[in-house]
Amino acid sequence: MKLKILMKGAAAAAALGLSAVAAQADYPEKPVNFIVPWPPGDLEDVLTRMIAEDFQNEYGVAAAVVNKPGGGGGPFPGAIEVANAPSDGYTVGSFVIGVPVMGHQIDIPPLTPEKFDPLGIFLTYPFVIATSGDAPYSSMEELAAYAKENDVALGHFGDVLTPTQVTKAYAKNAGFEWGSDAAFDALDCNTLASGDADVINTTLQLVLPCLDDIKVLVSITDERIPLAPDAPTIGELDKSLDIALWNGLFVTKDTPQDVRDKIIAVAEKTVMSERAQNVAKETGALVYWQNAGDSAARVANDIGTMARISGLLSE
């Protein structure tokens, strides 16, 4: 009798185990949300929507992008939603560098300790430092020399953004100070033409209409931007500042590998598709797929770089 009971128990356990495997193998069985912690319309939103559309077509379940805007320096409500969701692949974060690099380091309890693993990084925003065509400097080195004797006004999108931090750190390493700096809602051709700022830290897509009439001094990217090939990257000028504003897909750390693999399979195919690469051609963005292992190494390296930059700017 005891033997029969043991055999029945073992059979039940095996059945439960097979059911769990089958359930995992059937992913996805219900709608999947891709959380973007920013308003709709920017590059990460456009590309994530492409991924969600392809995910829905591939697996036959609803997939949607949900925008959860929050402050650039935290508390990242969209990221907190991903962190608090079950680790089952039905809530995927589409995050800029600030979330996985800084979120768990700036005392946001739901993001501490580190909650996320990258599935892959797929976008580098085409941030540049640009000036008007008649500016008395044509390179960052010439700008540094000029700014040591003259006031130069910097326009940016906010102190907390990685490109702004890099821009200010470059000035410190190059031995000059900005005469003034201010955050703008828009940084485009009109900003330079009006003289509201002498130098702007902006995305290339916003100055494409006047690209022939301005000077792009440097790109804050890991590779040169094809639409501005003569502009060096910040890392070429100062290796200690080699960092970029990127975006990637992230899940919580306990998410099963086979679930991750299904998301990755679609996302990689999407970002390398013609329609995604056309976004790169039209905006100057770098659109690619960096695998999970390389993305994790990049996050770790960027944590070190941002720590150096924060230390430099606090001196």
N, C-alpha and C positions, 0 to 999 in steps of 0.2 A: 504493500500500500504506500509506504513511504517513498519507494522508488517511483511509483506512478505519479505521486504528487510532485516529486522533484523533476520528473520528466515534463510534466505539464507546466511547471513553473519555468523551466528552461525554454520550453516551446513558446510560452507567452512572452518571455523576455526577448527571445529571438524575433518574434513577430513585431514587438514594439520597436526593436532596433531597426528592423527592415522598414517599418513604417516611417521612422524618423529619417532614414536614408532616402526613402522614396519621396518624402515630403520635401527634403532638401533638394533632391534631384529635380523636382518639379518646379523649382523656382524659375520664373516668377508666376505665382498663382493669383495675385491680386495687384491693384494699382501700385505703381512705384512713383515716389516723389523725389525730384531733384531740387534741393533747396539752394537758392541763390540768395545770399544775405545782402543784396543790393537791389535798387529799383530796376525795373525792366529797361531794356534798350541798349545796354552797353555790350561790349564784345563778349564778355563771359556769358551774358544772358543769351545772346544770339547763338553762340556755339553750343551752349548747354541745351537749348531748345532743339537744335539739330540732333543732338545725341538722344534726347528724350523721344523725338519723333521716330528715329531709327530703332530705338529700343522697342517702342510700341509695335512697329511694323515687324520686327524680328521675332518677338515673343508673343504677340497677340494679346497683350494686356495693356490697360491704360497706363500711360506715363506722362507726367506733367512737370513743368517747372513751376515752383512756388517761390515767389520773391518775398523775402523777409528782411526788409531794410533795417539798418541800425547804424549807430555811430561808427565812424572809421576807426576810432581807437578802442572800440568795444562799447557795450558788452556783446556784440555779435549775436543778436537774438536768433538768427537763422542757424548759426553754428551750435548754439545751445540746444535748439530743437533736435538737431542731428545727434548731438551727444546724449540726449535723453531718450532717444528712440531705441527700440529693440535692435539688437545686432543681427538683423536678418536680411539686410540688403534692400528693404523697401523704403528706406529714407537715405538718400545719398547727398552728400554735401558737395557743392561746387564752390570752392573757396579760393580767395586770393591769398597771397603769401602771409598776410597779417594774422589770419586765423590759426593755421598750424604752427607758425613760427613764433608768434607773440601771445596768442590767446591764453595759453597756460602759464605764461610768465608775468602777466600783469594783474594777478589776483582776481581772475574771473573764476569763482569756485566751480561752476558746472563744467569748465574746460580744464580743470586741474585735478589730478595730474594729466599729462598728455592723453587725449582721448582718441585721436584719429590716426589712421594709416592711409597713405596715398594709394589710390589705384593707378594714377598716372597724372602727370602734368601735361597740359595741352595748349597753353597759350602764354605768350609773353607780350604784355602791352607795349606798344611802340612809344614809350616815353622818351622825350628828347629835351635838351636845353637849347633854346633857339633865341635869336635876336634879329633885329631889323637888318635889312640889306645894307644900310648906310652906317651901321655901327662901326666904331673905330677899332674893332677887333674881329678876327675871323677864326679864332681857335680859343680853346679854354685857357691855354697858356697866355695868349695875348690878353684875354679877358682878365686873368689874374693880375697881370702887370698893370693894366689900365685901372683896375679897381683898387689898387694900392694907393693911387693918387686921386681917384675920382669916385664920387658916389654912384653906385649902380643899383637900381631898384629891381628886385626879383619878384615875379609873380608865380604863385603855385596854387595847388588845390587843397593845401592844408598841411600843417606840420607833421601830422601822424603818418602821412603816406610815405612809403619807402623811397620813392624818387625824390621827395623833398628832403628827407633825411640825408640821402646820398649827396644831393646838391649842396647842402650846408656843410656836410663833412668834407667834401672836396675843397670848398673855400677855406676851411680851417687847415687842411693839409697843405694847401697851396699858399697859405700865408696872407689871405686877405679876408675882409669882412664885407658883407653886403651892406650898402648904404641904407637900405630899408627892404623889408619884404612883407608881402600881404597875400592872404588867400583870396582867390577869385572864384566866382561861380562859373565863369567862362574864360578860357584862355585860348584865343584864336588870333587870326590875322588882325582883327580890329584892335585887340589889346596892344599889339606892337605898333600899329599904324597911329593909334591915338596917343601913344607915349605914356599910357597908364603904367606900363612896366618896361624897363629896358631889356630885361631878359626874362623869358618865361620857361617854366618847367611844365610841359604839356604833352599830350599825345600827338603823334605825327598826323593822325587823321584829321585833327582840328585845324591844322595849318596847311593841309594839302592844297587848298585853293590859291595860296600865295607862296607855294614852295619855291618858285623861281625868284621871288622877291625878298626872301629872308635868308638867314644863315643858320643852318643846323650845326651847332658847335660840338655836340656829343650825343650819343644815345645811351640811355640807362637801360640797356638790354644785355643779354649774354652774347649775342651775335650782332653784327652790323645789320642795319635795316636795309633791305634791297632798294627801297624807294629813296634812300639817302645814303648811298654806299660810301661816300667820302667822309662821312662823320664817324669818327672812332667810337668804340664802346667805352663806357666809363672804366671798365677793367683794363683796357689798353693804356689808359692814362694813369690809373692808380689801382694797382692790383688789390689793395686792401679794401676797395669799395666795389669789388666785382660782384654785383647782385642785380636782380631785376624784379619788376612787379609781374608775377606770374599768376596763373589760375590752374587749378587741378581738381580732380574728383577724389573725394575722401569718404571713407566709411569708418565706423567705430571698430576698435581693435579686435573684438570677438567675432566679427563677421566671418562666416565660413569661406574657405578659399574657393570652393566651386561656385559660390554665389559671386564672389569678386570676379572670377574668371568670366562669367557670363556678362557682367557689366563692362569689363575691360574689352571683351571681344567686339562689342558694338561701338564703344567709344573710340577705340583706336581706328576702326574702319571709317567712322564718321569724320573724324578730324583730318584724316588723310584723303577724304573724298574731294572731288572737284569743287563742289559748292562751298566746302569749308576753306579750301585753299584759295578760292576766289575772294573770300573775306580778307585773307592775308594780303593778296595782291591789291585790293582796293583800299586798305587802311594802313598798310605798313606793319601790321601785327605779325608776330611769328606764331604760326599755327603748326603743331607737330604732335607727336606722342612720345613722351618719356616714360619708360616702364616703371613699375612700382618700386623695384629695388633702387634704380638710379634716382627716382623722385625722392625716396626716403633719405638717400645720401645727400641730395640737394637741400632738403629741408634742414638736415643736421648741419650742413655747411653754412646755410643762410642764418641759422640761429647764432652761430659763432660770429658771422660778419655783422649782424645787427647788434650783437653785444658790443663789438668793437666800436661801431658807429655811435651807439648810445653813450658809451664811455667817453668817446672823443667829444661829443656835443655837450656833455655835462661838465667838462673841465672848465 
